[in-house]
């Protein structure tokens, strides 16, 4: 009996040792990276696709030898559209999971929630979604469109088209408020009369203007009064709408807009958070002619984009990751900016010869480039990217026809107070 017990203990010990050795070997052969997006809640309509394209990108890189000979091992966590939870999940990724880099966040409030965590641990976050600027953390690289790579070009296009009145509508948080304040200053510098519409101008306790426009909470669904205001505002025939609504509130907004009888020729809406992905949930046939401004459109006719789209669709048919929707999938700018971010990180790691976030960040600041589906992107010293900007007009099928292209637009995060 004692002999059998001894043999059993030896067998268990060998088994445990083999498992630990296997885990140690796997750790040596892989590099952990974090994926931090909302897979539930109001922002899941947008962020789930970023999780999907990141997993596709990791698989694509792994199939081609990985990074510095190591396979990428993704650690995926759900921010659940809960901004304080984003900070908790970021801490988990860095302390418990020991990731070398994180790709994540959509809203600016989620990014600002995790920013102190990445600065505390001196780690690296890639942020892929259009944002308001006025920030340059040493630990964040913004593959996102800055205001001068999206909102300003869109307004310039509308001014050139003869529009003279601008109605600003957005979700009530930092990105719409700051972006609209920059646009407010920019339009004033162009001699456009200030329109005190809806939410109007807000002042803090010291009397300083902190935002301009009409704002609704996350998840807002009743836009009847706002659309009524827009109808009256647009009666003169020279008005347009700047839309910085984020998340699934765009669905009732555009449905109410279409139901009111308003059309793009009456009052075009240019949206900064509506891409091909969100149009899958919208009445796109009723929204023909409205505008988007991004640094990528799915309709771009280039060999690189055709390959990207085809490879993503092939991956969707083969992946067995639970919860991934495979039918009717499209690509969009935040997805491509996520894709670009992974490849820029890879290039920086290979340039630095290490996964050490500090050395990788230095390599990024010195400038690395990637020929992505929307054109070449290059990292800048100020943690932003130089890239191509496209203005597109929506089609009945939910795609965009490119109507203007701006090459090599440098990302400039600090614009408040610069327009005279």
C-alpha positions in Angstrom: 0.0 0.0 0.0 2.8 2.3 0.9 4.6 1.4 -2.4 1.5 2.2 -4.5 1.0 5.5 -2.6 4.6 6.4 -3.3 4.2 5.6 -7.0 1.0 7.6 -7.2 2.8 10.6 -5.6 5.6 10.3 -8.0 3.2 10.1 -11.0 1.3 13.2 -9.8 4.5 15.0 -9.3 5.8 14.2 -12.8 2.4 15.2 -14.2 2.3 18.5 -12.4 5.9 19.1 -13.4 5.1 18.4 -17.0 2.2 20.9 -16.9 4.4 23.6 -15.3 7.2 22.9 -17.8 4.7 23.2 -20.6 3.3 26.4 -19.2 6.8 27.8 -18.8 7.7 26.9 -22.4 4.5 28.5 -23.6 5.2 31.7 -21.7 8.7 31.8 -23.3 7.2 31.2 -26.8 4.5 33.8 -26.5 3.9 37.5 -25.6 0.8 38.5 -23.8 -1.2 41.5 -25.1 -4.3 43.1 -23.7 -7.6 43.8 -25.5 -9.8 46.2 -23.5 -13.1 47.0 -25.1 -16.8 47.1 -24.2 -18.3 43.8 -25.2 -21.6 44.6 -23.4 -23.6 47.8 -22.7 -24.4 50.8 -24.9 -20.9 50.9 -26.6 -20.9 47.2 -27.6 -22.5 48.2 -30.9 -19.1 49.8 -31.8 -16.5 48.1 -29.7 -17.2 44.5 -30.3 -15.9 44.8 -33.9 -12.6 46.2 -32.6 -12.1 43.1 -30.4 -12.8 41.0 -33.5 -10.4 42.8 -35.8 -7.7 42.7 -33.1 -8.0 38.9 -32.8 -7.8 38.6 -36.6 -4.7 40.8 -36.7 -3.0 38.7 -34.0 -3.8 35.5 -35.9 -2.5 37.1 -39.1 0.8 38.0 -37.4 1.2 34.7 -35.7 0.7 32.9 -39.0 3.6 34.8 -40.3 6.1 34.1 -37.5 4.8 36.3 -34.7 6.9 39.2 -33.2 10.5 38.6 -32.5 9.9 34.9 -32.9 7.1 34.9 -30.2 3.4 34.2 -30.9 0.9 36.9 -29.7 -1.3 35.6 -26.8 -4.3 37.9 -26.4 -5.9 38.5 -23.0 -9.5 39.9 -23.7 -11.4 41.7 -21.0 -14.8 43.5 -21.1 -15.1 47.1 -20.0 -18.9 46.7 -20.2 -19.5 50.4 -21.1 -18.7 51.1 -17.4 -15.9 53.7 -17.2 -14.6 53.0 -13.7 -14.6 49.3 -14.6 -12.2 50.1 -17.5 -9.6 51.2 -14.9 -10.1 48.0 -12.9 -9.7 45.9 -16.0 -6.6 47.9 -17.0 -5.0 47.2 -13.6 -5.8 43.5 -14.0 -4.2 43.3 -17.4 -1.0 45.0 -16.2 -0.6 43.5 -12.8 -2.2 40.1 -12.9 -1.9 39.2 -16.6 1.4 41.0 -17.2 0.6 42.1 -20.7 3.3 43.9 -22.8 0.8 46.3 -24.5 -2.9 47.0 -24.5 -5.2 47.8 -27.4 -8.4 49.3 -26.3 -11.0 51.9 -25.3 -13.5 53.8 -27.5 -14.9 56.7 -25.6 -12.7 59.4 -24.2 -14.1 58.9 -20.8 -12.9 55.3 -20.8 -9.5 56.4 -22.0 -9.2 59.0 -19.3 -10.3 56.4 -16.8 -7.4 54.1 -17.7 -4.8 56.8 -18.4 -3.5 57.1 -14.8 -3.2 53.3 -14.6 -0.9 53.1 -17.6 1.1 56.1 -16.4 1.5 54.5 -12.9 2.8 51.3 -14.4 4.7 53.0 -17.2 3.0 50.7 -19.7 1.6 51.2 -23.2 -1.9 51.7 -24.6 -2.9 52.1 -28.2 -6.1 54.1 -28.6 -7.9 53.7 -32.0 -10.9 56.0 -32.1 -11.5 59.6 -33.2 -11.1 61.9 -30.2 -11.1 65.5 -29.0 -7.4 66.0 -28.6 -6.1 68.3 -25.8 -4.1 65.3 -24.4 -0.7 63.7 -24.9 0.1 61.0 -22.4 3.6 59.6 -22.5 2.0 56.1 -22.2 -0.7 56.4 -24.9 -0.2 56.3 -28.7 -3.2 57.7 -30.5 -3.8 56.0 -33.8 -7.1 57.8 -33.6 -8.2 60.7 -35.7 -7.4 64.0 -34.0 -9.9 66.9 -34.5 -7.8 68.3 -37.3 -7.9 64.9 -39.1 -11.7 64.6 -39.0 -13.9 67.4 -37.6 -12.0 70.4 -39.1 -11.7 68.8 -42.7 -15.4 68.0 -42.5 -16.4 71.6 -41.6 -14.1 73.0 -44.3 -15.8 70.8 -46.8 -19.3 72.0 -45.7 -18.2 75.6 -45.8 -16.9 75.1 -49.3 -20.3 73.6 -50.2 -22.0 76.8 -49.1 -23.4 75.9 -45.6 -23.5 78.8 -43.2 -25.4 77.4 -40.1 -24.1 74.6 -38.0 -26.2 72.6 -35.4 -24.0 70.8 -33.0 -25.4 67.6 -31.4 -23.5 65.0 -29.3 -23.4 62.7 -26.3 -22.8 64.4 -23.0 -19.2 63.7 -22.2 -15.7 65.0 -23.0 -15.2 64.1 -26.7 -18.3 65.9 -28.1 -18.0 68.8 -25.7 -14.3 69.5 -26.4 -14.6 68.8 -30.2 -17.6 71.1 -30.4 -15.8 73.8 -28.5 -12.9 73.6 -30.9 -15.4 73.8 -33.8 -17.2 76.7 -32.1 -13.9 78.6 -32.0 -13.0 77.6 -35.6 -16.4 78.6 -37.0 -16.2 82.0 -35.3 -12.8 82.5 -36.8 -14.4 81.9 -40.2 -17.0 84.6 -39.6 -19.9 82.1 -39.0 -22.5 83.6 -36.7 -22.8 81.8 -33.3 -26.1 79.8 -33.1 -27.3 79.5 -29.6 -29.3 76.3 -30.2 -30.6 73.6 -27.9 -28.1 73.2 -25.0 -26.4 76.4 -26.1 -23.3 77.6 -24.4 -22.5 76.2 -20.9 -20.3 78.0 -18.4 -18.5 76.6 -15.4 -18.6 78.3 -11.9 -16.0 80.8 -13.0 -17.9 81.8 -16.1 -15.6 80.1 -18.7 -17.3 78.5 -21.7 -16.7 74.8 -21.5 -18.9 73.5 -24.4 -21.1 74.5 -27.2 -24.0 72.4 -28.5 -26.9 70.2 -27.6 -26.0 67.1 -25.6 -27.8 63.9 -24.6 -26.8 61.1 -22.1 -25.4 57.8 -23.2 -28.2 55.5 -24.3 -30.6 58.4 -25.0 -33.5 57.3 -27.2 -36.0 60.2 -27.5 -34.9 62.6 -30.2 -38.3 64.0 -31.2 -37.8 67.5 -29.8 -34.2 67.8 -31.1 -35.2 66.7 -34.6 -38.1 69.3 -34.4 -35.5 71.9 -33.6 -33.3 70.8 -36.5 -36.2 71.0 -38.9 -36.8 74.6 -37.9 -33.1 75.4 -38.0 -32.8 73.9 -41.5 -35.8 75.8 -43.0 -33.4 78.4 -44.4 -31.8 75.8 -46.6 -28.2 76.6 -45.7 -27.9 74.5 -42.5 -26.1 71.3 -41.6 -25.7 69.1 -38.5 -22.4 68.1 -36.8 -23.1 64.8 -35.1 -20.9 63.6 -32.2 -23.4 61.2 -30.7 -21.7 58.0 -29.6 -22.9 54.4 -29.3 -26.4 53.0 -29.9 -28.2 56.4 -29.5 -27.3 57.0 -33.1 -30.0 54.4 -34.1 -33.0 56.4 -32.7 -31.5 59.7 -33.8 -31.2 58.7 -37.4 -34.6 56.9 -37.4 -36.3 60.0 -36.0 -34.4 62.1 -38.6 -35.6 59.9 -41.4 -39.2 59.7 -40.0 -39.4 63.6 -39.9 -39.0 63.7 -43.7 -35.7 65.5 -43.5 -33.2 64.5 -46.2 -29.5 65.2 -46.8 -30.3 67.8 -49.5 -32.4 69.7 -46.8 -29.8 69.4 -44.1 -26.8 67.1 -44.4 -25.5 65.4 -41.2 -21.8 64.8 -40.9 -21.1 62.1 -38.2 -17.8 61.4 -36.5 -18.9 58.2 -34.8 -20.9 56.6 -37.5 -19.0 54.3 -39.7 -19.9 51.3 -42.0 -20.2 49.1 -38.9 -22.8 51.3 -37.2 -24.7 51.7 -40.5 -25.6 48.0 -40.2 -28.2 49.0 -37.5 -29.4 52.2 -39.3 -32.0 52.9 -42.0 -29.3 53.5 -44.5 -31.7 53.8 -47.5 -33.2 56.8 -45.8 -29.8 58.4 -45.1 -28.3 58.6 -48.5 -26.1 61.7 -49.0 -25.2 62.3 -45.4 -21.5 62.6 -44.7 -18.7 60.9 -42.8 -15.1 61.9 -42.4 -12.5 59.2 -41.5 -9.0 58.0 -42.3 -10.4 54.9 -43.9 -13.5 53.8 -45.8 -14.3 50.2 -46.8 -14.9 51.4 -50.4 -11.3 52.5 -50.9 -10.1 50.8 -54.1 -6.6 49.7 -53.5 -4.8 46.3 -53.5 -3.9 46.6 -49.8 -7.6 47.3 -48.8 -8.9 44.5 -51.0 -6.5 42.0 -49.4 -7.4 43.3 -45.9 -11.1 42.9 -46.5 -10.8 39.4 -48.1 -8.5 38.1 -45.4 -10.8 39.4 -42.6 -13.8 37.7 -44.2 -11.8 34.4 -44.6 -10.8 34.6 -40.9 -14.5 35.1 -39.9 -15.5 31.9 -41.6 -12.7 29.9 -39.9 -12.6 31.4 -36.4 -14.1 29.5 -33.5 -14.0 32.4 -31.0 -17.4 32.3 -29.1 -19.8 35.2 -29.7 -18.3 36.5 -33.0 -21.0 37.4 -35.5 -19.9 36.1 -38.9 -22.7 37.3 -41.3 -22.9 40.7 -42.9 -19.7 42.0 -41.5 -18.0 45.2 -42.8 -14.8 47.0 -42.1 -14.5 50.6 -40.9 -12.0 53.2 -39.7 -11.8 52.4 -36.0 -11.2 48.7 -37.0 -8.4 49.7 -39.4 -6.9 52.0 -36.9 -6.8 49.1 -34.4 -5.2 46.9 -37.1 -2.7 49.6 -37.9 -1.9 50.0 -34.2 -0.9 46.4 -33.8 1.4 46.5 -36.9 3.0 49.8 -35.6 3.6 48.2 -32.3 5.1 45.2 -34.0 7.4 47.5 -36.1 8.4 49.4 -32.9 9.2 46.1 -31.0 11.3 44.9 -33.9 13.1 48.3 -34.1 13.7 48.3 -30.3 14.6 44.6 -30.3 12.5 44.1 -27.1 9.0 44.1 -25.8 9.9 46.5 -23.0 7.2 49.1 -23.2 9.5 52.0 -22.4 11.9 51.1 -25.3 9.0 50.4 -27.6 7.5 53.9 -26.9 10.9 55.4 -27.7 10.9 53.6 -31.0 7.4 54.8 -31.8 8.4 58.4 -31.0 11.4 58.1 -33.4 9.0 57.2 -36.2 7.7 53.9 -37.6 5.4 53.4 -40.6 2.9 50.8 -41.9 1.2 50.6 -45.2 -2.3 50.0 -44.0 -5.7 49.5 -45.8 -6.3 53.3 -45.7 -2.8 54.3 -46.8 0.5 54.7 -45.1 0.5 55.7 -41.5 3.6 57.0 -39.6 4.0 57.5 -35.9 4.9 61.0 -34.7 7.0 62.3 -31.8 3.7 63.7 -30.3 2.2 60.2 -30.1 -0.2 60.7 -33.0 -0.1 59.6 -36.6 0.4 61.2 -40.0 -2.2 59.7 -42.4 -4.7 60.2 -45.2 -8.1 61.8 -44.5 -11.2 60.9 -46.5 -14.6 62.6 -46.7 -17.4 60.3 -47.9 -21.0 60.5 -48.8 -23.3 57.7 -47.7 -24.8 55.3 -50.2 -28.0 53.3 -49.9 -26.0 50.1 -49.1 -24.4 51.7 -46.0 -21.1 52.3 -47.7 -19.4 55.6 -48.5 -18.4 57.2 -51.8 -15.2 59.1 -51.3 -15.7 62.8 -52.4 -12.5 64.3 -51.1 -9.1 63.0 -50.1 -6.4 64.8 -48.1 -2.9 63.3 -48.1 -0.3 63.2 -45.3 -2.3 65.1 -42.6 -0.2 65.4 -39.5 -2.0 64.8 -36.2 -2.3 67.9 -34.1 -3.8 67.3 -30.6 -3.8 70.8 -29.2 -6.2 73.2 -31.0 -8.2 75.0 -28.4 -7.5 78.7 -28.4 -5.5 78.5 -31.6 -8.1 80.0 -33.9 -8.3 83.8 -34.1 
